[in-house]
């Protein structure tokens, strides 16, 4: 009995500690983890604000005002970006946007997508097959005529850099409401997942979004509480070089947090970057010597494919001694990866996979959700 109480107290203490660590960054009032948006309810409308919605943006704010379709638009919103809700037709420019809508049971609202070959969602793929959803193109090859034909209530976009302003201007000229979604910039796994509340505001699914997010959060924190106290943390190497450049997660990045919460030690975490950083092959050799687990090895499905990508990789200590796992269990023929689609909404399932990889036996045996072992 005493041992049970001790373990219970340890679990509660660790759960609270994990929760506080995961929430240590300043977040807007009303959010638990996400830093990039706010939702404010007003009399007759909802105000959504997105801040710094692309990499290196500074003091950039986007505002969207949601008014129920049956209500009149308040006069003081003249000249603002006003969207009628629930939005009936949505064009999604990212697969993560699709995943949020699918989690909310709202895929029937998706009339357009960008880059259909990268999509994993069976429901949206079926809609593409039936013709109820169409591909509107990608990047500079967007089919604006098709987008106009769809008469969307909004197009949900993301901005890699300030060039997105040109696309926003084009959409404005065409009379298509464009909404910037910046979930990909969140460095907290739960921060990314919390954007389900932002998207639900457009579909009238706020209560469901809150329920789904709370469930994801609770599962994530339980897993982190189980893995966190383990003292023996495996060294974890991430990635493969691409054209002689090896990109690895920064020490304060989304992936670094997942590794830490799963009870692993990111061997290259000695920096404070929230973005990916580069290392030389010489640095990779030193880091791999400290790794007993190697993850995210490009498109490889075998050790032979890793060696074929670059013969130098077969001489890394991690190639010979580490257990290797890749996050490409659920991929599309066109190069899409559900890890970056549904995994954005369910970081708890990614964390569950990583806990099983780093600490075999701590969880009941089960199939991986997104990972496969590379042999």
MILUMGU-848195 format. One record per residue (C-alpha): x negated, y, z; residue number from 0; residue in three letters. Coordinates in nm, 2 decimals, always signed. Last residue first. Example, Ala and Ser with C-alpha at 12.3 -4.5 7.8 and 13.67 -1.06 7.14 Angstrom:
BEGIN
+--------+--------+--------+-----+---------+
!   east !  north !     up ! num ! residuo !
+--------+--------+--------+-----+---------+
!  -1.37 !  -0.11 !  +0.71 !   1 !     SER !
!  -1.23 !  -0.45 !  +0.78 !   0 !     ALA !
+--------+--------+--------+-----+---------+
//
This chain:
BEGIN
+--------+--------+--------+-----+---------+
!   east !  north !     up ! num ! residuo !
+--------+--------+--------+-----+---------+
!  -1.68 !  -0.33 !  -4.02 ! 374 !     UNK !
!  -1.48 !  -0.01 !  -3.99 ! 373 !     UNK !
!  -1.20 !  -0.02 !  -3.73 ! 372 !     UNK !
!  -0.88 !  +0.15 !  -3.83 ! 371 !     UNK !
!  -0.72 !  +0.46 !  -3.70 ! 370 !     UNK !
!  -0.38 !  +0.64 !  -3.74 ! 369 !     UNK !
!  -0.13 !  +0.45 !  -3.53 ! 368 !     UNK !
!  -0.35 !  +0.17 !  -3.40 ! 367 !     UNK !
!  -0.17 !  -0.16 !  -3.33 ! 366 !     UNK !
!  -0.11 !  -0.25 !  -2.97 ! 365 !     UNK !
!  -0.28 !  -0.40 !  -2.67 ! 364 !     UNK !
!  -0.18 !  -0.26 !  -2.34 ! 363 !     UNK !
!  -0.39 !  +0.04 !  -2.23 ! 362 !     UNK !
!  -0.71 !  +0.05 !  -2.03 ! 361 !     UNK !
!  -0.84 !  -0.26 !  -2.21 ! 360 !     UNK !
!  -1.06 !  -0.10 !  -2.46 ! 359 !     UNK !
!  -1.19 !  +0.24 !  -2.34 ! 358 !     UNK !
!  -1.32 !  +0.46 !  -2.63 ! 357 !     UNK !
!  -1.11 !  +0.30 !  -2.90 ! 356 !     UNK !
!  -0.79 !  +0.25 !  -2.70 ! 355 !     UNK !
!  -0.82 !  +0.60 !  -2.56 ! 354 !     UNK !
!  -0.87 !  +0.73 !  -2.91 ! 353 !     UNK !
!  -0.55 !  +0.56 !  -3.04 ! 352 !     UNK !
!  -0.34 !  +0.69 !  -2.76 ! 351 !     UNK !
!  -0.48 !  +1.04 !  -2.82 ! 350 !     UNK !
!  -0.37 !  +1.02 !  -3.18 ! 349 !     UNK !
!  -0.03 !  +0.91 !  -3.06 ! 348 !     UNK !
!  -0.02 !  +1.20 !  -2.81 ! 347 !     UNK !
!  -0.11 !  +1.44 !  -3.09 ! 346 !     UNK !
!  +0.23 !  +1.38 !  -3.24 ! 345 !     UNK !
!  +0.34 !  +1.68 !  -3.44 ! 344 !     UNK !
!  +0.00 !  +1.73 !  -3.60 ! 343 !     UNK !
!  -0.03 !  +1.35 !  -3.64 ! 342 !     UNK !
!  +0.27 !  +1.35 !  -3.86 ! 341 !     UNK !
!  +0.07 !  +1.53 !  -4.13 ! 340 !     UNK !
!  -0.30 !  +1.56 !  -4.06 ! 339 !     UNK !
!  -0.33 !  +1.19 !  -3.95 ! 338 !     UNK !
!  -0.08 !  +1.11 !  -4.24 ! 337 !     UNK !
!  -0.36 !  +1.14 !  -4.48 ! 336 !     UNK !
!  -0.32 !  +1.26 !  -4.84 ! 335 !     UNK !
!  -0.57 !  +1.15 !  -5.11 ! 334 !     UNK !
!  -0.34 !  +1.09 !  -5.41 ! 333 !     UNK !
!  -0.30 !  +0.72 !  -5.33 ! 332 !     UNK !
!  -0.16 !  +0.81 !  -4.99 ! 331 !     UNK !
!  -0.33 !  +0.75 !  -4.65 ! 330 !     UNK !
!  -0.22 !  +0.59 !  -4.33 ! 329 !     UNK !
!  -0.52 !  +0.40 !  -4.18 ! 328 !     UNK !
!  -0.75 !  +0.68 !  -4.26 ! 327 !     UNK !
!  -0.86 !  +0.80 !  -3.92 ! 326 !     UNK !
!  -1.19 !  +0.60 !  -3.93 ! 325 !     UNK !
!  -1.35 !  +0.39 !  -3.66 ! 324 !     UNK !
!  -1.71 !  +0.28 !  -3.61 ! 323 !     UNK !
!  -1.85 !  +0.09 !  -3.32 ! 322 !     UNK !
!  -2.21 !  +0.21 !  -3.28 ! 321 !     UNK !
!  -2.53 !  +0.01 !  -3.30 ! 320 !     UNK !
!  -2.65 !  -0.01 !  -3.66 ! 319 !     UNK !
!  -2.47 !  +0.29 !  -3.82 ! 318 !     UNK !
!  -2.50 !  +0.48 !  -3.50 ! 317 !     UNK !
!  -2.89 !  +0.46 !  -3.51 ! 316 !     UNK !
!  -2.88 !  +0.62 !  -3.85 ! 315 !     UNK !
!  -3.06 !  +0.43 !  -4.12 ! 314 !     UNK !
!  -2.75 !  +0.33 !  -4.31 ! 313 !     UNK !
!  -2.66 !  +0.69 !  -4.33 ! 312 !     UNK !
!  -2.97 !  +0.77 !  -4.54 ! 311 !     UNK !
!  -2.83 !  +0.56 !  -4.83 ! 310 !     UNK !
!  -2.56 !  +0.82 !  -4.88 ! 309 !     UNK !
!  -2.20 !  +0.74 !  -4.99 ! 308 !     UNK !
!  -2.30 !  +0.38 !  -5.06 ! 307 !     UNK !
!  -2.41 !  +0.33 !  -4.69 ! 306 !     UNK !
!  -2.06 !  +0.45 !  -4.58 ! 305 !     UNK !
!  -1.90 !  +0.22 !  -4.83 ! 304 !     UNK !
!  -2.09 !  -0.08 !  -4.71 ! 303 !     UNK !
!  -1.98 !  +0.00 !  -4.35 ! 302 !     UNK !
!  -1.63 !  -0.05 !  -4.47 ! 301 !     UNK !
!  -1.30 !  +0.15 !  -4.52 ! 300 !     UNK !
!  -1.48 !  +0.48 !  -4.60 ! 299 !     UNK !
!  -1.27 !  +0.78 !  -4.70 ! 298 !     UNK !
!  -1.47 !  +1.02 !  -4.48 ! 297 !     UNK !
!  -1.62 !  +0.86 !  -4.17 ! 296 !     UNK !
!  -1.39 !  +1.01 !  -3.90 ! 295 !     UNK !
!  -1.53 !  +0.83 !  -3.60 ! 294 !     UNK !
!  -1.86 !  +0.69 !  -3.46 ! 293 !     UNK !
!  -1.87 !  +0.53 !  -3.12 ! 292 !     UNK !
!  -2.18 !  +0.44 !  -2.91 ! 291 !     UNK !
!  -2.34 !  +0.78 !  -2.98 ! 290 !     UNK !
!  -2.66 !  +0.91 !  -2.83 ! 289 !     UNK !
!  -2.88 !  +0.80 !  -3.11 ! 288 !     UNK !
!  -2.62 !  +0.95 !  -3.35 ! 287 !     UNK !
!  -2.70 !  +1.29 !  -3.21 ! 286 !     UNK !
!  -3.07 !  +1.27 !  -3.29 ! 285 !     UNK !
!  -3.02 !  +1.14 !  -3.64 ! 284 !     UNK !
!  -2.75 !  +1.40 !  -3.70 ! 283 !     UNK !
!  -2.99 !  +1.67 !  -3.61 ! 282 !     UNK !
!  -3.23 !  +1.55 !  -3.88 ! 281 !     UNK !
!  -2.94 !  +1.53 !  -4.13 ! 280 !     UNK !
!  -2.87 !  +1.89 !  -4.06 ! 279 !     UNK !
!  -2.58 !  +2.02 !  -3.86 ! 278 !     UNK !
!  -2.28 !  +2.23 !  -3.96 ! 277 !     UNK !
!  -2.00 !  +2.38 !  -3.75 ! 276 !     UNK !
!  -1.63 !  +2.32 !  -3.74 ! 275 !     UNK !
!  -1.42 !  +2.59 !  -3.57 ! 274 !     UNK !
!  -1.34 !  +2.66 !  -3.21 ! 273 !     UNK !
!  -1.71 !  +2.73 !  -3.14 ! 272 !     UNK !
!  -1.84 !  +2.72 !  -2.79 ! 271 !     UNK !
!  -2.15 !  +2.51 !  -2.86 ! 270 !     UNK !
!  -2.30 !  +2.21 !  -2.69 ! 269 !     UNK !
!  -2.02 !  +1.98 !  -2.81 ! 268 !     UNK !
!  -2.24 !  +1.77 !  -3.04 ! 267 !     UNK !
!  -2.23 !  +1.44 !  -2.86 ! 266 !     UNK !
!  -1.86 !  +1.46 !  -2.80 ! 265 !     UNK !
!  -1.83 !  +1.26 !  -2.48 ! 264 !     UNK !
!  -1.51 !  +1.04 !  -2.46 ! 263 !     UNK !
!  -1.24 !  +1.01 !  -2.20 ! 262 !     UNK !
!  -0.94 !  +1.05 !  -2.44 ! 261 !     UNK !
!  -0.90 !  +1.41 !  -2.32 ! 260 !     UNK !
!  -1.26 !  +1.49 !  -2.41 ! 259 !     UNK !
!  -1.22 !  +1.34 !  -2.76 ! 258 !     UNK !
!  -0.89 !  +1.53 !  -2.82 ! 257 !     UNK !
!  -1.05 !  +1.85 !  -2.70 ! 256 !     UNK !
!  -1.34 !  +1.81 !  -2.93 ! 255 !     UNK !
!  -1.10 !  +1.75 !  -3.22 ! 254 !     UNK !
!  -0.91 !  +2.07 !  -3.16 ! 253 !     UNK !
!  -1.22 !  +2.27 !  -3.12 ! 252 !     UNK !
!  -1.41 !  +2.41 !  -2.82 ! 251 !     UNK !
!  -1.74 !  +2.23 !  -2.88 ! 250 !     UNK !
!  -1.71 !  +2.28 !  -3.26 ! 249 !     UNK !
!  -1.61 !  +1.98 !  -3.47 ! 248 !     UNK !
!  -1.88 !  +1.85 !  -3.71 ! 247 !     UNK !
!  -1.95 !  +1.94 !  -4.07 ! 246 !     UNK !
!  -2.25 !  +1.76 !  -4.22 ! 245 !     UNK !
!  -2.37 !  +1.94 !  -4.54 ! 244 !     UNK !
!  -2.58 !  +1.73 !  -4.79 ! 243 !     UNK !
!  -2.30 !  +1.73 !  -5.04 ! 242 !     UNK !
!  -2.05 !  +1.62 !  -4.78 ! 241 !     UNK !
!  -2.21 !  +1.46 !  -4.47 ! 240 !     UNK !
!  -2.00 !  +1.23 !  -4.26 ! 239 !     UNK !
!  -1.79 !  +1.29 !  -3.95 ! 238 !     UNK !
!  -1.78 !  +1.27 !  -3.57 ! 237 !     UNK !
!  -2.03 !  +1.11 !  -3.33 ! 236 !     UNK !
!  -1.89 !  +1.00 !  -2.99 ! 235 !     UNK !
!  -2.09 !  +0.92 !  -2.68 ! 234 !     UNK !
!  -1.89 !  +0.68 !  -2.46 ! 233 !     UNK !
!  -1.77 !  +0.81 !  -2.12 ! 232 !     UNK !
!  -1.85 !  +0.59 !  -1.82 ! 231 !     UNK !
!  -1.70 !  +0.79 !  -1.54 ! 230 !     UNK !
!  -1.33 !  +0.72 !  -1.61 ! 229 !     UNK !
!  -1.13 !  +0.99 !  -1.43 ! 228 !     UNK !
!  -1.00 !  +1.15 !  -1.76 ! 227 !     UNK !
!  -0.87 !  +0.84 !  -1.93 ! 226 !     UNK !
!  -0.56 !  +0.78 !  -1.73 ! 225 !     UNK !
!  -0.48 !  +1.14 !  -1.67 ! 224 !     UNK !
!  -0.53 !  +1.21 !  -2.04 ! 223 !     UNK !
!  -0.28 !  +0.94 !  -2.13 ! 222 !     UNK !
!  -0.02 !  +1.07 !  -1.89 ! 221 !     UNK !
!  -0.08 !  +1.43 !  -2.02 ! 220 !     UNK !
!  -0.02 !  +1.32 !  -2.38 ! 219 !     UNK !
!  +0.30 !  +1.13 !  -2.29 ! 218 !     UNK !
!  +0.44 !  +1.43 !  -2.10 ! 217 !     UNK !
!  +0.35 !  +1.67 !  -2.38 ! 216 !     UNK !
!  +0.51 !  +1.46 !  -2.65 ! 215 !     UNK !
!  +0.83 !  +1.42 !  -2.44 ! 214 !     UNK !
!  +0.84 !  +1.80 !  -2.37 ! 213 !     UNK !
!  +0.79 !  +1.87 !  -2.74 ! 212 !     UNK !
!  +1.08 !  +1.65 !  -2.85 ! 211 !     UNK !
!  +1.31 !  +1.81 !  -2.59 ! 210 !     UNK !
!  +1.21 !  +2.16 !  -2.68 ! 209 !     UNK !
!  +1.25 !  +2.09 !  -3.05 ! 208 !     UNK !
!  +1.60 !  +1.93 !  -2.99 ! 207 !     UNK !
!  +1.71 !  +2.25 !  -2.80 ! 206 !     UNK !
!  +1.58 !  +2.48 !  -3.07 ! 205 !     UNK !
!  +1.73 !  +2.30 !  -3.37 ! 204 !     UNK !
!  +1.90 !  +2.60 !  -3.53 ! 203 !     UNK !
!  +1.71 !  +2.55 !  -3.85 ! 202 !     UNK !
!  +1.49 !  +2.86 !  -3.86 ! 201 !     UNK !
!  +1.42 !  +2.85 !  -3.48 ! 200 !     UNK !
!  +1.32 !  +2.49 !  -3.52 ! 199 !     UNK !
!  +1.01 !  +2.59 !  -3.71 ! 198 !     UNK !
!  +0.88 !  +2.80 !  -3.41 ! 197 !     UNK !
!  +0.97 !  +2.53 !  -3.16 ! 196 !     UNK !
!  +0.79 !  +2.27 !  -3.36 ! 195 !     UNK !
!  +0.49 !  +2.50 !  -3.33 ! 194 !     UNK !
!  +0.43 !  +2.33 !  -2.99 ! 193 !     UNK !
!  +0.25 !  +2.05 !  -3.16 ! 192 !     UNK !
!  -0.04 !  +2.27 !  -3.26 ! 191 !     UNK !
!  -0.07 !  +2.40 !  -2.91 ! 190 !     UNK !
!  -0.05 !  +2.04 !  -2.78 ! 189 !     UNK !
!  -0.36 !  +1.96 !  -2.97 ! 188 !     UNK !
!  -0.53 !  +2.28 !  -2.85 ! 187 !     UNK !
!  -0.75 !  +2.46 !  -3.10 ! 186 !     UNK !
!  -0.45 !  +2.63 !  -3.27 ! 185 !     UNK !
!  -0.55 !  +2.76 !  -3.62 ! 184 !     UNK !
!  -0.35 !  +2.49 !  -3.80 ! 183 !     UNK !
!  -0.03 !  +2.61 !  -3.65 ! 182 !     UNK !
!  -0.05 !  +2.94 !  -3.84 ! 181 !     UNK !
!  +0.29 !  +2.94 !  -4.02 ! 180 !     UNK !
!  +0.35 !  +3.24 !  -4.23 ! 179 !     UNK !
!  +0.70 !  +3.29 !  -4.35 ! 178 !     UNK !
!  +0.79 !  +3.40 !  -4.71 ! 177 !     UNK !
!  +1.14 !  +3.53 !  -4.80 ! 176 !     UNK !
!  +1.18 !  +3.50 !  -5.18 ! 175 !     UNK !
!  +1.29 !  +3.83 !  -5.35 ! 174 !     UNK !
!  +1.05 !  +3.78 !  -5.64 ! 173 !     UNK !
!  +0.85 !  +4.09 !  -5.54 ! 172 !     UNK !
!  +0.83 !  +3.97 !  -5.18 ! 171 !     UNK !
!  +0.70 !  +3.63 !  -5.30 ! 170 !     UNK !
!  +0.43 !  +3.81 !  -5.50 ! 169 !     UNK !
!  +0.33 !  +4.03 !  -5.21 ! 168 !     UNK !
!  +0.30 !  +3.73 !  -4.98 ! 167 !     UNK !
!  +0.08 !  +3.56 !  -5.24 ! 166 !     UNK !
!  -0.15 !  +3.86 !  -5.25 ! 165 !     UNK !
!  -0.16 !  +3.88 !  -4.87 ! 164 !     UNK !
!  -0.28 !  +3.52 !  -4.87 ! 163 !     UNK !
!  -0.61 !  +3.65 !  -4.99 ! 162 !     UNK !
!  -0.68 !  +3.74 !  -4.63 ! 161 !     UNK !
!  -0.80 !  +3.39 !  -4.55 ! 160 !     UNK !
!  -0.68 !  +3.03 !  -4.51 ! 159 !     UNK !
!  -0.32 !  +3.15 !  -4.50 ! 158 !     UNK !
!  -0.02 !  +2.92 !  -4.45 ! 157 !     UNK !
!  +0.32 !  +2.93 !  -4.62 ! 156 !     UNK !
!  +0.68 !  +2.84 !  -4.54 ! 155 !     UNK !
!  +0.91 !  +2.94 !  -4.83 ! 154 !     UNK !
!  +1.24 !  +3.07 !  -4.72 ! 153 !     UNK !
!  +1.61 !  +3.06 !  -4.79 ! 152 !     UNK !
!  +1.52 !  +2.91 !  -5.12 ! 151 !     UNK !
!  +1.69 !  +3.00 !  -5.45 ! 150 !     UNK !
!  +1.57 !  +2.68 !  -5.61 ! 149 !     UNK !
!  +1.54 !  +2.84 !  -5.95 ! 148 !     UNK !
!  +1.32 !  +3.11 !  -5.81 ! 147 !     UNK !
!  +1.07 !  +2.84 !  -5.69 ! 146 !     UNK !
!  +1.08 !  +2.67 !  -6.02 ! 145 !     UNK !
!  +1.00 !  +3.00 !  -6.20 ! 144 !     UNK !
!  +0.72 !  +3.06 !  -5.95 ! 143 !     UNK !
!  +0.54 !  +2.74 !  -6.05 ! 142 !     UNK !
!  +0.23 !  +2.77 !  -5.83 ! 141 !     UNK !
!  -0.09 !  +2.70 !  -6.02 ! 140 !     UNK !
!  -0.32 !  +2.94 !  -5.83 ! 139 !     UNK !
!  -0.28 !  +2.73 !  -5.52 ! 138 !     UNK !
!  -0.06 !  +2.42 !  -5.57 ! 137 !     UNK !
!  +0.25 !  +2.34 !  -5.77 ! 136 !     UNK !
!  +0.63 !  +2.37 !  -5.70 ! 135 !     UNK !
!  +0.68 !  +1.99 !  -5.65 ! 134 !     UNK !
!  +1.05 !  +1.91 !  -5.65 ! 133 !     UNK !
!  +1.30 !  +1.79 !  -5.39 ! 132 !     UNK !
!  +1.65 !  +1.67 !  -5.48 ! 131 !     UNK !
!  +1.49 !  +1.49 !  -5.78 ! 130 !     UNK !
!  +1.56 !  +1.14 !  -5.66 ! 129 !     UNK !
!  +1.19 !  +1.04 !  -5.65 ! 128 !     UNK !
!  +1.10 !  +1.37 !  -5.48 ! 127 !     UNK !
!  +1.38 !  +1.30 !  -5.22 ! 126 !     UNK !
!  +1.24 !  +0.95 !  -5.17 ! 125 !     UNK !
!  +0.89 !  +1.10 !  -5.11 ! 124 !     UNK !
!  +1.05 !  +1.34 !  -4.86 ! 123 !     UNK !
!  +1.21 !  +1.06 !  -4.67 ! 122 !     UNK !
!  +0.89 !  +0.84 !  -4.68 ! 121 !     UNK !
!  +0.68 !  +1.12 !  -4.54 ! 120 !     UNK !
!  +0.32 !  +1.07 !  -4.65 ! 119 !     UNK !
!  +0.27 !  +1.37 !  -4.88 ! 118 !     UNK !
!  -0.07 !  +1.44 !  -5.05 ! 117 !     UNK !
!  +0.05 !  +1.35 !  -5.40 ! 116 !     UNK !
!  +0.34 !  +1.60 !  -5.36 ! 115 !     UNK !
!  +0.10 !  +1.89 !  -5.37 ! 114 !     UNK !
!  +0.33 !  +2.18 !  -5.28 ! 113 !     UNK !
!  +0.68 !  +2.10 !  -5.17 ! 112 !     UNK !
!  +1.03 !  +2.22 !  -5.27 ! 111 !     UNK !
!  +1.39 !  +2.15 !  -5.17 ! 110 !     UNK !
!  +1.33 !  +2.07 !  -4.80 ! 109 !     UNK !
!  +1.66 !  +2.12 !  -4.62 ! 108 !     UNK !
!  +1.74 !  +1.75 !  -4.63 ! 107 !     UNK !
!  +1.42 !  +1.69 !  -4.43 ! 106 !     UNK !
!  +1.59 !  +1.83 !  -4.12 ! 105 !     UNK !
!  +1.57 !  +1.55 !  -3.87 ! 104 !     UNK !
!  +1.37 !  +1.76 !  -3.63 ! 103 !     UNK !
!  +1.07 !  +1.53 !  -3.66 ! 102 !     UNK !
!  +1.11 !  +1.55 !  -4.04 ! 101 !     UNK !
!  +1.10 !  +1.93 !  -4.02 ! 100 !     UNK !
!  +0.78 !  +1.92 !  -3.82 !  99 !     UNK !
!  +0.62 !  +1.67 !  -4.05 !  98 !     UNK !
!  +0.71 !  +1.87 !  -4.36 !  97 !     UNK !
!  +0.54 !  +2.18 !  -4.22 !  96 !     UNK !
!  +0.23 !  +1.96 !  -4.16 !  95 !     UNK !
!  +0.24 !  +1.86 !  -4.53 !  94 !     UNK !
!  +0.18 !  +2.23 !  -4.62 !  93 !     UNK !
!  +0.35 !  +2.46 !  -4.87 !  92 !     UNK !
!  +0.70 !  +2.38 !  -4.76 !  91 !     UNK !
!  +0.99 !  +2.52 !  -4.96 !  90 !     UNK !
!  +1.31 !  +2.55 !  -4.75 !  89 !     UNK !
!  +1.68 !  +2.55 !  -4.85 !  88 !     UNK !
!  +1.96 !  +2.60 !  -4.60 !  87 !     UNK !
!  +1.81 !  +2.83 !  -4.34 !  86 !     UNK !
!  +2.02 !  +2.82 !  -4.03 !  85 !     UNK !
!  +2.00 !  +3.10 !  -4.01 !  84 !     UNK !
!  +1.98 !  +3.41 !  -4.23 !  83 !     UNK !
!  +1.63 !  +3.56 !  -4.27 !  82 !     UNK !
!  +1.54 !  +3.92 !  -4.22 !  81 !     UNK !
!  +1.20 !  +4.06 !  -4.30 !  80 !     UNK !
!  +1.24 !  +4.42 !  -4.19 !  79 !     UNK !
!  +1.34 !  +4.72 !  -4.41 !  78 !     UNK !
!  +1.67 !  +4.76 !  -4.23 !  77 !     UNK !
!  +1.66 !  +4.58 !  -3.89 !  76 !     UNK !
!  +1.79 !  +4.89 !  -3.71 !  75 !     UNK !
!  +2.13 !  +4.84 !  -3.87 !  74 !     UNK !
!  +2.20 !  +4.50 !  -3.71 !  73 !     UNK !
!  +2.27 !  +4.24 !  -3.98 !  72 !     UNK !
!  +2.63 !  +4.12 !  -3.97 !  71 !     UNK !
!  +2.69 !  +3.77 !  -3.83 !  70 !     UNK !
!  +2.81 !  +3.46 !  -4.01 !  69 !     UNK !
!  +2.46 !  +3.36 !  -4.14 !  68 !     UNK !
!  +2.30 !  +3.39 !  -3.79 !  67 !     UNK !
!  +2.03 !  +3.65 !  -3.79 !  66 !     UNK !
!  +1.66 !  +3.57 !  -3.77 !  65 !     UNK !
!  +1.41 !  +3.85 !  -3.77 !  64 !     UNK !
!  +1.05 !  +3.78 !  -3.88 !  63 !     UNK !
!  +0.74 !  +3.97 !  -3.77 !  62 !     UNK !
!  +0.38 !  +3.93 !  -3.89 !  61 !     UNK !
!  +0.10 !  +4.07 !  -3.68 !  60 !     UNK !
!  -0.27 !  +4.12 !  -3.78 !  59 !     UNK !
!  -0.50 !  +4.26 !  -3.51 !  58 !     UNK !
!  -0.79 !  +4.06 !  -3.64 !  57 !     UNK !
!  -0.78 !  +3.78 !  -3.89 !  56 !     UNK !
!  -1.10 !  +3.56 !  -3.88 !  55 !     UNK !
!  -0.91 !  +3.26 !  -4.01 !  54 !     UNK !
!  -0.55 !  +3.32 !  -4.09 !  53 !     UNK !
!  -0.23 !  +3.40 !  -3.90 !  52 !     UNK !
!  -0.37 !  +3.66 !  -3.66 !  51 !     UNK !
!  -0.04 !  +3.69 !  -3.47 !  50 !     UNK !
!  +0.30 !  +3.55 !  -3.56 !  49 !     UNK !
!  +0.61 !  +3.71 !  -3.42 !  48 !     UNK !
!  +0.96 !  +3.57 !  -3.42 !  47 !     UNK !
!  +1.25 !  +3.80 !  -3.33 !  46 !     UNK !
!  +1.60 !  +3.64 !  -3.28 !  45 !     UNK !
!  +1.92 !  +3.82 !  -3.36 !  44 !     UNK !
!  +2.26 !  +3.94 !  -3.24 !  43 !     UNK !
!  +2.16 !  +4.06 !  -2.89 !  42 !     UNK !
!  +1.79 !  +3.97 !  -2.86 !  41 !     UNK !
!  +1.60 !  +3.64 !  -2.82 !  40 !     UNK !
!  +1.22 !  +3.66 !  -2.84 !  39 !     UNK !
!  +1.01 !  +3.38 !  -2.98 !  38 !     UNK !
!  +0.63 !  +3.42 !  -2.98 !  37 !     UNK !
!  +0.36 !  +3.28 !  -3.21 !  36 !     UNK !
!  -0.01 !  +3.21 !  -3.24 !  35 !     UNK !
!  -0.12 !  +3.11 !  -2.89 !  34 !     UNK !
!  +0.05 !  +2.77 !  -2.85 !  33 !     UNK !
!  +0.00 !  +2.61 !  -2.51 !  32 !     UNK !
!  +0.30 !  +2.64 !  -2.29 !  31 !     UNK !
!  +0.49 !  +2.91 !  -2.47 !  30 !     UNK !
!  +0.75 !  +3.15 !  -2.32 !  29 !     UNK !
!  +0.50 !  +3.43 !  -2.25 !  28 !     UNK !
!  +0.22 !  +3.42 !  -2.50 !  27 !     UNK !
!  -0.08 !  +3.20 !  -2.43 !  26 !     UNK !
!  -0.41 !  +3.28 !  -2.25 !  25 !     UNK !
!  -0.64 !  +2.98 !  -2.26 !  24 !     UNK !
!  -0.65 !  +2.76 !  -1.95 !  23 !     UNK !
!  -0.35 !  +2.55 !  -2.05 !  22 !     UNK !
!  -0.52 !  +2.23 !  -2.13 !  21 !     UNK !
!  -0.74 !  +2.26 !  -1.83 !  20 !     UNK !
!  -0.43 !  +2.33 !  -1.61 !  19 !     UNK !
!  -0.25 !  +2.03 !  -1.74 !  18 !     UNK !
!  -0.55 !  +1.81 !  -1.71 !  17 !     UNK !
!  -0.60 !  +1.92 !  -1.35 !  16 !     UNK !
!  -0.23 !  +1.86 !  -1.27 !  15 !     UNK !
!  -0.25 !  +1.51 !  -1.42 !  14 !     UNK !
!  -0.58 !  +1.44 !  -1.24 !  13 !     UNK !
!  -0.43 !  +1.54 !  -0.91 !  12 !     UNK !
!  -0.11 !  +1.33 !  -0.97 !  11 !     UNK !
!  -0.31 !  +1.03 !  -1.09 !  10 !     UNK !
!  -0.55 !  +1.05 !  -0.79 !   9 !     UNK !
!  -0.25 !  +1.08 !  -0.55 !   8 !     UNK !
!  -0.09 !  +0.77 !  -0.71 !   7 !     UNK !
!  -0.42 !  +0.58 !  -0.70 !   6 !     UNK !
!  -0.45 !  +0.66 !  -0.33 !   5 !     UNK !
!  -0.09 !  +0.57 !  -0.26 !   4 !     UNK !
!  -0.13 !  +0.23 !  -0.43 !   3 !     UNK !
!  -0.46 !  +0.16 !  -0.24 !   2 !     UNK !
!  -0.28 !  +0.24 !  +0.09 !   1 !     UNK !
!  +0.00 !  +0.00 !  +0.00 !   0 !     UNK !
+--------+--------+--------+-----+---------+
//
